[in-house]
Amino acid sequence: MTVSAPLPAARLPQHRLPTDAELAERGLRCAALEWLSRPVWLFDIDGRCVYWANAAALAVWQATTLAELCGRDMGHDMSESVAQRLAQYQSDFVLRGDASFTEQWTIYPGGVPVSLNVRFGGHRLPDGRMGMLCEADAMGAALPESLRSVEALLHTAVMITLYDGNGQALYRNPAARAAVLSPGERLQERVGNAAVFAALSRSLEQHGVGTLTLAVRTPQGDRWHELSARRCSDAVTGQDAVLVSEADISAIKHTEERANFQSLHDVLTGLPNRAHFTQRFARAVEEAKAQSLEAALMLIDLDHFKDVNDTLGHAAGDELLVAMSQRLRHTRHGTEVLARWGGDEFLVLLTSPRIREDLDALHERISVAMAAPLSIAGAQLRVTSSIGVALYPQDGESIEILLRNADLAMYAAKERGRNALAYFDRHMAETVRSRTELEKELHLALEREEFEVYFQPRVDVATNTIRAVEALVRWNHPRLGVVSPAHFIPACETTGLIGALGLWVLAQAAREQVAWAAKGWDLVVSVNLSPRQFASPSLLHDITSVLREAAVNPARMELEITESILLGEDQHVLNVLRELSALGLTIALDDFGTGYSNLAYLQRFPVHTLKIDKTFIQDNDANRSLAELIVSLSTLMKLTAVAEGVETQEQLDWVAGRGIAQYQGYLYARPMPVREFTDWMRVHPPG
């Protein structure tokens, strides 16, 4: 068996030359070898140099003296494959003291190639290090193709091994030797899996060839190899043998794995994506049928997520999605499949023998997980979600139908005030059709003057007298009657009509303020300003024009904004609010506690009034405790606190007991059209 092991061209060393005394001592140690007619030399593997050589070896290496040969730095331009091969030999010699090899080498004394058959084995140097004793014979004439093929076999990265009929390695090239944990590793051990090895053996027996892609253990760790085997004969013994070549395809395999992972997972959150979820859905449904389990599809939509994107930017929105995906992961207790469906929507597939009970428990865990505040882009956010649920198989048997119905249920949850869960029912489809028709009709509603402004008083808690009034828009639909803003304002936001509608409401409210002031009722009138209006470049110009045209005193007009507006770029939001205040307008923060801000955040902005959301007034003691904190902090910040949604005497008593200055709600008066409100004011004049 031969293999080429080219050694470098001789050159003068840069390292220390051995002294005459050292050379003499080496000569004494190796005196018995001096008289051999064949070239013999002792090689220092660690030092990359000849330690000693007889006269015949000096001639082969074209060295004039032993000192000159021992001084050559053979490692200076040694190829990596040769260095690797020498290290393998040294390791084998240490493991087996009697190990010896015969190979074809090509050396390059003076840059001229000399081909030799070399037999070599381990030999301890005086200092205990393992060296290599080499004995050479001239090859005689050899075909260039033969020499070059042996060279290629040494230097290739392909791992070549010849095994005998029992799987014992007869030869390994350097690449193959470097890839095994033990020189004695058999083919069966290389393949590892007994069934896979049996299949390879059958293929070799029947077809003479076999190919595998398998994971193998190497000194460099676990790798993926493509293994090709072919039946052949050993050129030395003539016995049956197997020639195996292996190529490391780990990089390709890992790339495939990454590509496969990315094709089935959302890039941003790492959650399963639509394709992955669809695959899992099919399997989960089959398993549910087999085990007589119920299944459900839960669609989770983050409330007011668009406000975060519009005010803090898409990078902040992405950060929020990642944080929410991590929280949702922690709500799973078993086999739930969680995926990001797209945008701010997540899907959960649940199978259970008690589906309603487990869905309600999961909803509770999701609500708790999302309720904890988090900091995004310098803003403190409180996130809620609207969740729609469709049950399998009663609400649909395909993922398409279940998803559509879960989407309908999710929108029903939003219409109920958000931060809620809704189960699909058959009436929801009709609701969606009605909403679609309403969106179409909205475009004509302004032209047809179908909108009307209603007014609801804001009352002093201590004196029970009117302090201000809020303008609220209603839609007098020709077929449906009075439509609540909860049904059409979101559609106005979606269609872009909110800007024109908002300015129209402001103009109507300003005119009524002037009319009431002329009657001696100089009330503050508050008007809602949507995030989309606030983001308009023409906001200040539009509001100034409306105020000027109505000839209203700006100090008697108040703009109500939501918390989400304060999430935008601090300086821009601050500049706009300051310019609005400079016009004489006051600013109220509406529905406080349901959005993304906090009281400490408000200190930077010119806010005058804080309207506490009705959920804190009407809800349980836990929410009321938070309302008490809001009241305390608003007092410290000298903000006027207003309780919204007061509907019972018990609620008013609680509000009064907490020192809240004003309240608004059905207990005192419902919103009324302008004529009805004007008549009502004559009976209930402001204090």
C-alpha positions in Angstrom: 0.0 0.0 0.0 1.5 3.4 -0.9 0.6 6.9 -0.2 2.5 10.1 -1.1 3.8 12.2 1.7 5.7 15.1 0.1 8.2 16.7 2.3 9.4 20.3 1.8 12.3 21.4 -0.3 15.5 21.6 1.7 16.5 25.1 2.9 18.9 26.4 5.6 17.2 26.5 9.0 16.3 29.6 10.9 16.6 27.6 14.2 19.7 26.6 16.2 22.2 24.3 14.5 23.2 21.2 16.6 26.7 21.5 18.0 29.5 19.1 17.0 29.2 17.5 20.5 25.5 16.8 20.0 26.1 15.4 16.6 28.8 13.1 17.9 26.5 11.9 20.7 23.8 11.1 18.2 26.3 9.2 16.0 27.3 7.0 18.9 23.6 6.2 19.7 22.9 5.3 16.1 26.3 3.7 15.2 24.7 0.3 14.4 22.6 1.9 11.7 25.5 3.7 10.0 26.7 0.7 8.1 23.3 -0.1 6.5 23.5 0.3 2.7 19.9 1.6 2.5 19.1 5.2 3.4 18.1 5.4 7.1 17.3 8.5 9.1 15.7 9.4 12.4 13.1 12.3 12.2 12.1 14.6 15.0 8.4 15.0 14.5 7.9 17.8 17.0 11.0 19.7 15.8 10.2 19.2 12.1 13.9 18.3 11.4 16.1 15.3 10.8 17.7 14.1 14.1 20.3 11.8 12.5 21.0 10.1 9.2 23.4 7.6 7.8 25.6 8.3 4.7 23.2 6.8 2.3 20.4 9.1 3.6 22.7 12.1 3.3 23.1 11.2 -0.4 19.4 10.9 -0.9 18.7 14.2 0.9 21.7 15.8 -1.1 23.3 17.0 2.1 27.1 17.4 2.3 27.3 16.8 6.1 25.1 15.5 8.9 25.2 19.0 10.5 23.9 20.6 7.4 21.0 18.1 7.1 20.1 18.3 10.8 20.0 22.1 10.5 17.4 22.2 7.8 14.0 23.6 8.9 11.6 21.0 7.3 8.5 22.7 8.9 9.0 26.0 7.2 7.0 25.2 4.1 5.5 21.9 5.2 1.9 21.4 3.9 -0.9 21.1 6.4 -1.8 17.6 5.2 1.8 16.4 5.8 1.9 17.9 9.2 -1.4 16.3 10.0 -0.2 13.0 8.8 3.0 13.1 10.9 0.9 13.9 14.0 -1.3 10.9 13.3 1.8 8.7 13.0 3.2 10.0 16.3 -0.2 9.3 18.0 -0.2 5.7 16.6 3.4 5.1 17.7 2.5 6.2 21.2 -0.5 4.0 21.3 1.2 1.0 19.8 5.0 0.8 20.2 5.3 -1.8 17.5 3.3 0.1 14.9 5.0 0.4 11.5 4.0 1.6 8.1 5.2 1.4 4.5 4.3 4.2 2.2 5.5 6.0 -0.9 7.0 9.4 -0.2 8.2 12.1 -2.4 10.9 14.4 -1.0 12.2 17.5 -2.6 16.0 18.0 -1.9 17.1 21.1 -3.7 13.6 21.4 -5.1 13.9 18.2 -7.2 11.3 15.5 -6.5 12.7 12.1 -5.4 10.2 9.2 -5.0 10.9 6.6 -2.3 9.3 3.6 -0.7 9.7 4.2 3.0 9.1 1.9 5.9 8.9 3.7 9.2 8.1 3.2 12.8 8.2 4.9 16.2 11.5 5.6 18.0 12.0 7.4 21.3 14.4 10.3 21.3 16.8 10.7 24.2 14.5 13.3 25.9 11.6 10.8 25.7 9.7 12.4 22.9 8.4 10.1 20.1 10.3 10.4 16.9 10.2 8.3 13.7 12.8 6.0 12.3 12.7 5.9 8.5 14.2 3.3 6.1 14.0 4.0 2.3 14.3 2.2 -1.0 14.5 3.9 -4.4 11.3 3.3 -6.4 12.8 3.2 -9.8 10.8 4.5 -12.7 7.1 5.3 -12.0 4.5 6.7 -14.3 3.7 10.4 -13.7 0.0 9.6 -13.3 0.8 7.2 -10.5 2.9 9.7 -8.6 0.3 12.4 -9.0 -2.6 10.2 -7.9 -0.7 9.3 -4.7 0.0 13.0 -4.1 -3.7 13.8 -4.5 -4.7 11.0 -2.2 -2.6 12.5 0.6 -3.8 16.1 0.2 -7.5 15.7 -0.6 -10.1 16.6 2.0 -12.1 13.5 1.0 -11.7 10.7 3.6 -10.6 7.5 1.8 -10.5 4.1 3.7 -10.0 0.6 2.5 -11.7 -2.0 4.7 -11.3 -5.8 4.5 -14.2 -8.2 4.4 -14.6 -8.1 8.2 -14.7 -4.3 8.3 -11.2 -3.9 9.6 -9.3 -0.8 8.2 -6.4 -1.8 5.9 -5.6 1.8 5.0 -6.7 5.4 5.7 -5.5 8.5 4.0 -4.7 11.5 6.2 -8.2 13.0 6.0 -9.8 9.7 7.0 -7.3 9.1 9.8 -8.0 12.5 11.2 -11.8 11.8 11.3 -11.8 8.6 13.4 -11.7 8.4 17.2 -9.5 5.3 17.1 -7.2 3.8 14.5 -8.8 0.5 15.0 -12.4 1.7 14.2 -14.2 -0.8 12.1 -16.7 0.0 9.3 -19.6 -1.3 11.5 -18.6 1.2 14.2 -18.2 4.0 11.6 -21.8 3.5 10.5 -23.0 3.0 14.0 -26.7 2.0 13.5 -26.9 -1.8 13.0 -30.0 -1.5 10.8 -28.3 1.1 8.5 -25.1 -1.0 8.3 -27.2 -4.1 7.4 -28.9 -2.1 4.6 -25.4 -0.9 3.3 -24.2 -4.5 3.4 -27.2 -5.7 1.3 -26.6 -2.9 -1.2 -23.0 -3.8 -1.5 -23.9 -7.5 -1.9 -26.6 -6.9 -4.5 -25.3 -3.9 -6.4 -21.6 -3.6 -5.5 -22.1 0.0 -4.3 -23.9 1.8 -1.5 -24.4 5.4 -0.4 -25.4 6.9 3.0 -25.8 10.2 4.6 -25.2 9.8 8.3 -24.1 11.6 11.5 -20.6 10.4 12.6 -18.6 11.0 15.7 -15.1 12.5 15.0 -12.4 14.1 17.2 -13.8 17.4 16.0 -17.3 16.6 17.3 -20.4 15.3 15.6 -20.4 15.8 11.9 -22.5 14.9 8.9 -20.8 12.8 6.2 -21.9 11.5 2.9 -20.5 8.0 2.6 -20.0 6.1 -0.6 -18.9 2.4 -0.5 -17.8 0.2 -3.4 -16.8 -3.5 -3.5 -13.2 -4.1 -4.7 -10.1 -6.3 -4.1 -7.1 -5.5 -1.8 -4.2 -4.9 -4.2 -1.8 -6.6 -1.7 -3.7 -9.8 -0.8 -6.2 -10.1 -3.5 -8.9 -10.5 -0.8 -12.4 -8.9 -1.0 -12.4 -5.4 0.3 -14.6 -2.3 0.5 -13.4 1.1 -0.6 -15.1 3.9 1.3 -15.0 7.6 0.6 -16.5 10.2 2.9 -17.2 13.9 2.3 -18.0 16.2 5.2 -21.3 17.8 4.3 -22.0 19.4 7.7 -22.1 22.9 6.4 -24.6 21.9 3.7 -26.6 20.0 6.3 -26.7 22.9 8.7 -27.6 25.3 5.9 -30.5 22.9 5.0 -31.6 22.7 8.6 -31.5 26.5 9.0 -33.4 27.0 5.7 -35.9 24.4 6.8 -36.3 26.1 10.2 -36.7 29.5 8.7 -39.3 28.2 6.2 -41.4 27.0 9.2 -40.7 29.7 11.7 -41.3 33.4 12.0 -38.0 35.3 11.5 -38.8 38.0 14.2 -40.2 35.9 17.1 -38.9 32.4 16.3 -42.4 31.0 16.7 -43.9 28.5 14.2 -45.3 30.4 11.2 -48.4 29.8 9.1 -46.9 26.9 7.1 -45.7 25.2 10.3 -49.0 25.7 12.1 -50.9 24.4 9.2 -48.9 21.2 9.3 -49.2 20.8 13.0 -53.0 21.5 12.8 -53.5 18.5 10.5 -51.6 16.2 12.8 -53.2 17.5 16.0 -56.7 17.1 14.5 -56.0 13.5 13.6 -54.6 12.8 17.1 -57.7 14.5 18.7 -60.0 12.2 16.6 -58.0 9.1 17.6 -58.1 10.0 21.3 -61.7 11.4 21.4 -60.4 14.9 22.4 -61.9 18.3 21.6 -59.9 20.9 19.8 -60.0 24.7 19.5 -58.3 27.5 17.6 -57.6 30.7 19.5 -56.7 33.9 17.6 -55.0 36.5 19.8 -54.8 40.1 18.6 -52.9 42.8 20.5 -55.1 45.8 21.3 -53.9 49.2 20.0 -50.8 47.7 18.5 -51.1 50.1 15.5 -50.7 53.0 18.0 -47.3 51.7 19.0 -46.1 51.4 15.4 -47.5 54.9 14.5 -46.0 56.7 17.5 -42.9 54.8 18.6 -42.0 53.4 15.2 -41.9 49.9 13.7 -38.7 48.9 15.6 -40.5 49.4 18.9 -43.4 47.5 17.5 -41.1 44.6 16.6 -39.6 44.7 20.1 -43.1 44.5 21.6 -44.0 41.5 19.4 -40.9 39.7 20.5 -41.7 40.4 24.2 -45.3 39.3 23.8 -44.3 36.1 22.0 -42.0 35.2 24.9 -44.8 35.8 27.4 -47.2 33.7 25.4 -44.6 30.9 25.3 -44.7 30.8 29.1 -48.5 30.4 29.2 -48.4 27.0 27.7 -48.8 24.0 30.0 -48.8 21.1 27.7 -49.5 20.3 24.1 -50.7 23.8 23.0 -49.3 24.8 19.6 -48.4 28.5 19.5 -47.6 30.4 16.3 -47.4 33.9 14.9 -49.9 34.3 12.2 -48.8 37.7 11.0 -48.8 41.3 12.1 -49.8 41.5 15.7 -51.8 38.2 15.6 -50.9 34.9 17.3 -52.6 31.5 17.0 -52.9 28.8 19.6 -54.1 25.3 18.9 -55.4 23.4 21.9 -56.6 19.8 22.3 -58.2 18.7 25.5 -61.0 16.4 26.9 -62.3 19.6 28.7 -61.8 22.2 26.1 -63.9 25.1 27.5 -62.4 24.7 31.0 -58.8 24.6 29.6 -59.5 27.5 27.2 -60.7 29.7 30.1 -57.7 28.8 32.2 -55.4 29.6 29.2 -57.1 32.9 28.7 -56.6 33.7 32.4 -52.8 32.9 32.1 -52.6 35.0 28.9 -54.3 38.0 30.6 -52.0 37.8 33.6 -48.9 37.4 31.4 -49.7 40.4 29.3 -50.9 42.7 32.1 -47.4 43.1 33.6 -46.0 46.5 32.4 -42.9 46.5 30.1 -40.6 49.2 28.9 -40.3 49.7 25.1 -38.3 52.6 23.6 -38.4 54.5 26.8 -42.2 54.1 27.3 -44.0 52.0 29.9 -46.6 49.9 28.1 -49.6 47.9 29.4 -50.7 45.5 26.8 -54.1 43.8 26.5 -55.5 41.4 23.8 -58.7 40.6 22.1 -59.1 36.8 21.6 -61.5 34.9 19.4 -62.1 31.2 19.7 -63.5 28.7 17.2 -64.2 25.1 18.3 -63.5 21.9 16.3 -65.5 20.4 14.7 -68.7 22.4 15.5 -67.4 25.7 14.2 -65.6 24.1 11.3 -63.4 21.2 10.3 -60.8 22.9 8.1 -58.2 25.3 9.3 -59.5 27.9 6.8 -63.0 27.9 8.2 -61.9 27.7 11.8 -59.5 30.6 11.3 -62.2 32.7 9.6 -64.6 32.1 12.5 -62.0 32.7 15.2 -61.3 36.0 13.4 -65.0 36.9 13.6 -65.0 36.1 17.3 -61.9 38.2 17.8 -63.6 41.2 16.3 -66.6 40.6 18.5 -64.2 40.7 21.5 -62.9 44.1 20.3 -66.4 45.4 19.9 -67.1 44.5 23.5 -64.4 46.9 24.7 -61.3 44.9 23.9 -59.2 43.0 26.6 -61.8 40.1 26.3 -62.4 36.7 24.9 -65.3 35.8 22.6 -66.4 32.4 21.3 -67.7 32.1 17.8 -71.4 31.9 17.2 -73.4 31.8 13.9 -74.7 35.4 14.3 -71.2 36.9 14.0 -71.0 36.4 10.3 -74.0 38.6 9.9 -72.4 41.2 12.1 -69.4 41.3 9.9 -71.5 41.7 6.8 -73.3 44.6 8.5 -70.0 46.2 9.5 -68.8 46.0 5.9 -71.9 47.7 4.6 -71.5 50.4 7.3 -68.0 51.1 6.1 -69.3 51.6 2.6 -72.0 53.9 3.8 -69.6 56.0 6.0 -68.1 57.7 3.0 -71.5 59.2 2.2 -72.5 60.0 5.7 -70.7 63.3 6.0 -72.1 64.5 2.7 -75.6 63.6 3.7 -75.1 65.3 7.1 -76.1 62.1 8.9 -73.6 62.7 11.8 -74.8 64.5 14.9 -73.0 65.8 18.0 -74.3 64.8 21.4 -73.2 66.4 24.7 -72.7 64.9 28.1 -72.1 67.0 31.2 -69.1 66.7 33.5 -70.0 67.3 37.1 -68.4 68.6 40.2 -68.4 65.8 42.8 -68.7 68.2 45.8 -71.4 70.5 44.5 -73.1 68.3 41.9 -73.0 71.2 39.4 -71.9 71.1 35.8 -68.2 72.1 35.2 -67.7 71.0 31.6 -69.3 69.1 28.7 -67.9 66.5 26.4 -68.9 66.4 22.7 -69.6 62.9 21.4 -70.5 62.1 17.8 -73.4 59.8 16.8 -74.5 58.6 13.4 -78.2 58.9 12.5 -78.3 56.1 10.0 -81.3 56.3 7.7 -82.0 52.5 8.1 -80.5 51.5 11.4 -81.3 54.6 13.5 -78.7 56.0 15.9 -75.4 54.2 15.6 -73.0 54.2 18.6 -69.4 55.4 17.9 -68.1 52.1 19.1 -69.4 50.7 15.9 -68.3 53.3 13.4 -65.2 55.1 14.8 -62.9 52.1 14.3 -64.1 52.0 10.7 -63.5 55.8 10.3 -59.9 55.2 11.5 -59.5 52.4 9.0 -61.0 54.3 6.0 -59.2 57.6 6.9 -62.5 59.4 7.4 -61.6 60.2 11.0 -59.7 63.4 10.1 -62.6 65.1 8.4 -65.1 63.8 10.9 -62.9 65.0 13.8 -62.7 68.5 12.5 -66.4 68.6 11.8 -67.1 67.6 15.4 -64.7 70.3 16.7 -66.4 72.9 14.6 -69.9 71.9 15.8 -68.7 71.9 19.5 -67.0 75.3 19.1 -70.1 76.9 17.7 -72.3 75.5 20.5 -69.8 76.8 23.1 -70.1 80.3 21.7 -73.9 80.0 21.7 -74.1 78.7 25.3 -71.7 81.4 26.4 -74.0 84.0 25.0 -76.8 82.5 27.2 -74.5 82.8 30.2 -73.4 79.2 30.3 -69.7 79.6 29.6 -68.8 75.9 29.8 -65.6 74.2 28.9 -66.4 71.9 25.9 -64.1 68.9 25.4 -63.6 67.2 22.0 -61.8 63.9 21.3 -58.6 64.0 19.1 -57.7 60.7 17.5 -54.0 59.5 17.1 -54.4 59.8 13.3 -55.6 63.4 13.7 -52.7 64.2 16.0 -50.2 62.8 13.5 -51.5 65.0 10.7 -49.0 67.6 9.5 -51.8 70.1 9.1 -53.2 69.6 12.7 -52.3 73.0 14.1 -53.4 74.8 10.9 -56.8 72.9 10.8 -57.6 73.5 14.5 -56.6 77.2 14.3 -58.9 77.7 11.3 -61.8 76.0 13.1 -61.4 78.1 16.3 -61.0 81.4 14.3 -64.1 80.6 12.2 -66.2 79.9 15.2 -64.9 82.9 17.1 -64.6 80.8 20.2 -62.5 81.5 23.2 -59.8 78.8 23.0 -59.5 78.7 26.8 -63.0 77.2 26.9 -62.1 74.4 24.6 -60.4 71.2 25.7 -58.9 68.4 23.5 -59.0 64.9 24.8 -56.2 62.6 23.7 -55.4 59.0 24.4 -52.3 57.6 26.1 -51.0 56.1 22.9 -50.3 59.6 21.5 -47.8 60.2 24.3 -45.8 57.2 23.1 -44.4 59.0 20.1 -41.1 60.8 19.8 -40.9 62.8 23.0 -39.8 66.0 21.5 -42.2 66.0 18.6 -45.2 65.2 20.8 -44.1 67.8 23.4 -43.8 70.4 20.7 -47.2 69.7 19.3 -48.9 69.8 22.7 -47.1 73.0 23.6 -48.3 74.6 20.4 -51.8 73.5 21.1 -51.5 74.9 24.7 -50.1 78.2 23.2 -53.4 78.6 21.3 -55.1 78.6 24.7 -56.5 75.1 24.6 -56.3 72.7 27.6 -55.4 69.1 27.2 -57.1 66.1 28.8 -55.9 62.5 28.9 -58.8 60.2 28.1 -59.5 56.6 29.3 -56.4 56.7 31.5 -55.1 53.3 32.6 -56.2 51.3 29.6 -53.3 52.2 27.3 -49.5 52.2 27.4 -48.4 55.1 29.5 -47.9 55.9 33.2 -48.3 58.9 35.4 -44.6 59.5 35.7 -44.5 59.8 32.0 -47.0 62.7 32.1 -44.7 65.1 33.9 -43.1 66.0 30.6 -46.3 67.0 28.9 -48.7 70.0 29.4 -51.7 67.8 30.5 -54.3 69.5 32.7 -57.1 66.8 33.1 -56.9 63.1 33.8 -60.0 61.1 32.9 -59.9 57.7 34.8 -61.3 55.0 32.6 -64.7 53.5 33.6 -63.2 50.0 34.1 -61.4 51.3 37.2 -64.6 52.8 38.6 -67.0 49.9 37.7 -64.7 47.0 38.3 -63.4 45.0 41.3 -61.4 46.2 44.3 -58.1 45.3 42.6 -58.7 47.8 39.8 -60.1 50.4 42.3 -56.9 50.1 44.2 -55.0 51.2 41.1 -57.5 54.0 40.6 -56.7 55.2 44.1 -53.0 55.3 43.1 -53.9 57.3 40.0 -55.8 59.8 42.1 -53.0 60.3 44.6 -50.4 60.9 41.9 -52.7 63.2 39.9 -53.2 65.3 43.1 -49.4 65.5 43.5 -49.1 66.6 39.9 -52.0 69.1 40.2 -54.1 67.5 37.6 -57.9 67.5 37.6 -59.1 64.0 38.1 -62.4 63.0 36.4 -64.1 59.6 36.9 -65.7 58.2 33.8 -68.7 55.9 33.6 -70.3 56.5 37.0 -73.6 54.7 36.8 -74.6 53.9 40.4 -74.8 55.8 43.7 -72.3 53.3 45.2 -69.8 54.2 42.5 -70.3 57.9 43.1 -69.9 57.4 46.8 -66.6 55.6 46.2 -65.5 58.4 43.8 -66.4 61.1 46.4 -64.6 59.1 49.2 -61.4 59.2 47.1 -61.3 62.9 46.6 -61.9 62.7 42.8 -62.9 66.2 41.7 -65.3 65.5 38.9 -67.3 62.7 37.4 -69.2 61.9 34.2 -71.8 59.1 33.6 -75.3 57.9 33.2 -76.0 58.5 36.9 -76.1 62.2 36.3 -77.0 62.4 32.6 -76.8 60.5 29.3 -75.3 62.1 26.2 -78.0 64.3 24.5 -78.4 66.1 21.1 -77.8 69.8 21.2 -81.4 70.9 21.4 -82.3 68.4 24.2 -79.1 69.3 26.0 -79.9 73.1 25.7 -83.3 72.5 27.2 -81.9 70.3 29.9 -79.4 73.1 30.8 -82.2 75.5 31.4 -83.3 73.2 34.2 -79.8 72.3 35.4 -77.8 75.5 34.9 -74.0 75.3 35.5 -72.9 76.5 39.0 
